[in-house]
């Protein structure tokens, strides 16, 4: 085991066991899967899932307790929604993110949701 093989002459040879280099998206998905093992949305405290692309930002509030753990989206907002899209130059900056945050917060208030579990989606936040 351990990636080391013995040759007949007694010399040791190692086999290359280095994993294939992953791209940024694969690394983010791997981080997200690792985080999701510990993050679960409940009806009292649903999960706020964030996704960022180069052009837009998306936010969903999800209850994971229904539908065999597959998740049920309670409300969503993104820079693609028409009322948010009008006043934005781009959908990928801090201004856009704060407007999406306000929109999702207002929708949560309407549903009487006061607390959420933040699911950063494998993205690095500071």
C-alpha positions in Angstrom: 0.0 0.0 0.0 0.9 3.6 0.3 1.9 4.1 -3.3 5.2 2.3 -2.9 5.9 -0.9 -4.9 8.8 -3.3 -4.6 10.9 -4.3 -7.6 12.6 -7.7 -8.0 16.0 -6.1 -7.6 15.1 -4.6 -4.3 15.0 -1.0 -5.5 12.1 1.0 -4.4 9.9 2.9 -6.9 7.1 5.3 -6.1 4.0 5.6 -8.1 2.7 9.1 -8.7 -0.5 9.4 -6.7 -0.9 13.2 -7.0 -4.5 14.1 -7.7 -5.4 15.9 -10.9 -5.3 19.7 -10.5 -8.8 21.1 -10.0 -10.1 24.2 -11.5 -11.7 27.0 -9.5 -15.3 25.8 -10.0 -14.5 22.3 -8.9 -12.7 23.5 -5.8 -15.7 25.8 -5.0 -18.2 22.9 -5.4 -16.0 20.7 -3.2 -15.9 23.4 -0.5 -19.7 23.7 -0.8 -20.3 20.0 -0.4 -18.1 19.9 2.7 -19.9 22.9 4.2 -23.4 21.5 3.4 -22.8 18.4 5.5 -23.2 20.7 8.6 -25.7 23.3 7.3 -29.4 22.4 7.3 -32.3 24.8 6.9 -35.4 24.3 9.1 -38.8 25.9 8.9 -37.9 28.1 11.9 -34.4 29.0 10.6 -34.1 28.3 6.8 -30.8 28.3 4.8 -29.8 31.4 2.9 -27.9 30.1 -0.1 -25.8 32.5 -2.1 -24.4 32.0 -5.7 -22.2 34.5 -7.4 -21.3 34.5 -11.1 -19.1 37.0 -12.9 -22.2 39.0 -14.0 -24.9 38.4 -11.3 -25.6 37.4 -7.7 -28.4 35.1 -6.6 -29.9 34.5 -3.1 -32.4 31.8 -2.1 -34.0 31.1 1.3 -34.5 27.3 1.5 -36.2 24.9 3.9 -34.4 21.6 3.8 -36.8 19.7 6.1 -39.4 19.1 3.3 -39.2 17.0 0.2 -36.8 14.3 1.5 -34.1 16.8 2.3 -33.9 18.1 -1.3 -35.0 21.6 -0.1 -37.9 23.8 -0.8 -37.2 27.4 -1.9 -39.3 29.8 0.2 -38.2 33.0 -1.6 -35.5 34.1 -3.9 -33.9 37.3 -5.3 -31.2 38.1 -7.8 -29.8 40.8 -10.0 -31.9 39.4 -12.8 -35.3 40.3 -11.2 -36.7 43.2 -13.2 -37.2 45.6 -10.3 -33.6 45.2 -9.2 -32.1 45.2 -12.6 -33.3 48.6 -13.6 -31.2 50.7 -11.2 -27.9 48.7 -11.5 -25.0 49.2 -13.8 -23.7 45.7 -13.3 -25.0 42.8 -11.3 -21.6 41.8 -9.8 -20.5 44.5 -7.4 -21.1 45.5 -3.8 -24.0 47.8 -4.7 -25.8 45.0 -6.5 -25.2 42.5 -3.6 -26.6 44.9 -1.0 -29.7 45.5 -3.1 -30.2 41.8 -3.5 -29.7 41.5 0.3 -32.3 44.1 1.0 -34.8 42.5 -1.4 -34.4 39.0 0.1 -34.7 40.5 3.7 -38.0 42.2 2.7 -39.3 38.9 1.3 -38.3 37.1 4.5 -40.0 39.7 6.6 -43.2 39.1 4.6 -42.9 35.4 5.4 -42.2 36.1 9.1 -38.6 34.7 8.8 -36.3 36.5 11.3 -33.3 34.2 11.3 -31.5 32.2 8.6 -28.4 29.9 8.4 -25.9 31.5 6.0 -24.7 29.1 3.3 -21.9 30.8 1.5 -21.9 28.2 -1.3 -18.2 27.4 -1.2 -17.3 31.0 -1.9 -14.7 32.7 0.2 -16.2 35.6 2.3 -14.2 37.9 4.6 
